[in-house]
């Protein structure tokens, strides 16, 4: 049987990452745009897990395909875990990546390097049209820089510094980023999730 896996996101940068991360799955990866789904599902959940579930379930039911959705967040220790699940809306609903970065850096202006620890966290939900859903997650620890560095990636990548690599996420080629990132760690667990759902179709 030929299976399709819907990448339930309208974020083109995220789609590029998932196409690379899931390239060894023997599924046809399709996007929301490719199946004619333009509806944006509101992230009204109280956690990353709930938001991922909402998006995956709604997308699976509407498309009648197996659907993968994620929710990711940046959690800064000195800010008590902010912005967390509100990462995409931290500086307002219509804010750009640059706006969000500027807003966060302003909050951390007086915080010294040794107290700027943070983590990226990603939760993936995979849902079936029949209503079954399974989760996997990953996290990556780093330090928030004082200014943006790098042109790759998206979101908060330019200010998320990885001490072991001496670079921000936005300074890493996609292949290296996907090895170490929160999304990469979560995506490597996707084959286990598919198996639990009865779709054991990895290469």
SVG drawing of the C-alpha trace seen along z (x, -y; Angstrom):
<svg xmlns="http://www.w3.org/2000/svg" viewBox="-12 -46 45 48">
<polyline fill="none" stroke="black" stroke-width="0.4" points="0.0,0.0 1.2,-3.5 1.0,-5.9 1.1,-9.6 2.2,-11.6 0.9,-15.1 3.3,-17.7 0.7,-19.9 2.4,-23.3 2.3,-26.4 5.9,-27.3 8.1,-26.7 11.3,-26.6 9.9,-23.9 8.8,-21.9 12.3,-22.0 13.7,-20.7 11.2,-17.9 11.7,-16.8 15.4,-16.4 14.8,-14.8 12.2,-12.3 13.8,-11.5 14.4,-7.9 10.7,-7.2 9.0,-5.2 6.1,-7.6 5.2,-10.3 5.6,-13.5 2.9,-16.1 2.3,-19.6 -0.9,-21.4 -0.6,-23.6 -0.2,-20.6 -3.4,-19.0 -5.3,-22.3 -5.5,-22.9 -5.0,-26.6 -6.8,-26.9 -4.6,-28.0 -5.4,-26.0 -5.4,-28.2 -2.8,-27.2 -5.1,-27.5 -3.7,-24.7 -2.1,-25.2 1.1,-23.2 3.2,-22.3 1.7,-18.8 -1.8,-20.1 -1.1,-22.5 0.7,-19.7 -2.3,-17.4 -4.8,-20.0 -3.0,-20.6 -2.4,-17.0 -5.9,-15.8 -7.6,-18.6 -5.3,-18.1 -5.8,-14.3 -9.6,-14.5 -9.8,-17.2 -7.3,-15.6 -8.2,-12.0 -4.4,-11.4 -1.9,-10.5 -0.8,-13.9 2.3,-15.1 2.3,-18.4 4.6,-19.9 4.8,-22.7 8.1,-24.1 9.1,-26.6 12.1,-28.5 12.4,-28.3 14.7,-30.8 15.7,-29.8 16.1,-33.3 12.6,-34.2 11.0,-31.3 10.6,-29.3 9.3,-32.2 8.4,-32.5 7.6,-28.7 4.4,-27.8 3.9,-31.5 7.2,-31.7 5.6,-32.5 3.4,-35.2 5.8,-36.6 6.1,-40.1 2.5,-40.1 0.4,-38.2 1.8,-40.0 5.4,-40.3 8.2,-39.1 11.1,-36.8 13.2,-40.0 10.6,-41.6 10.5,-38.6 14.3,-38.4 14.5,-42.1 11.8,-41.8 13.5,-38.9 17.0,-40.5 15.5,-43.6 14.2,-41.5 17.6,-40.0 19.6,-43.2 21.0,-43.3 21.4,-39.5 25.1,-38.3 26.3,-35.5 26.4,-32.9 22.7,-33.3 21.4,-33.3 20.9,-29.5 17.9,-28.2 16.5,-25.3 14.6,-24.7 11.8,-22.0 9.8,-20.3 6.8,-18.1 5.6,-16.1 2.1,-14.7 1.1,-12.2 -2.6,-11.5 -4.7,-9.2 -8.0,-10.1 -9.6,-7.6 -8.6,-9.7 -5.5,-7.9 -2.6,-10.2 0.9,-9.5 3.7,-11.9 7.5,-12.2 9.7,-15.0 13.2,-16.4 15.1,-19.2 18.4,-21.1 20.2,-23.3 22.1,-26.4 22.7,-30.1 21.0,-33.2 23.5,-35.5 23.6,-39.3 22.9,-39.9 21.8,-37.8 24.4,-35.8 23.9,-33.8 21.6,-33.7 20.3,-30.2 17.3,-28.7 14.3,-30.7 12.6,-31.9 15.1,-32.4 17.9,-30.4 20.2,-33.5 20.4,-34.1 20.5,-30.4 24.2,-29.6 25.5,-26.0 28.7,-26.0 29.9,-22.6 29.8,-23.9 30.8,-27.5 27.9,-28.7 24.3,-29.8 21.7,-27.6 21.5,-30.1 25.2,-29.6 24.8,-25.9 24.2,-24.2 20.8,-22.4 22.4,-19.0 24.3,-19.9 21.4,-21.7 19.2,-18.7 21.7,-16.5 21.6,-18.5 18.3,-20.4 15.3,-19.8 13.3,-19.1 15.9,-16.7 15.9,-14.8 12.1,-14.5 12.0,-13.5 14.4,-10.6 11.7,-9.1 9.0,-9.3 9.5,-5.8 8.7,-4.4 5.5,-6.5 4.5,-5.2 5.1,-1.7 2.8,-2.2 0.1,-3.5 0.4,-0.5 2.3,-2.2 5.6,-0.3 6.9,-1.6 10.4,-2.9 13.3,-1.9"/>
</svg>
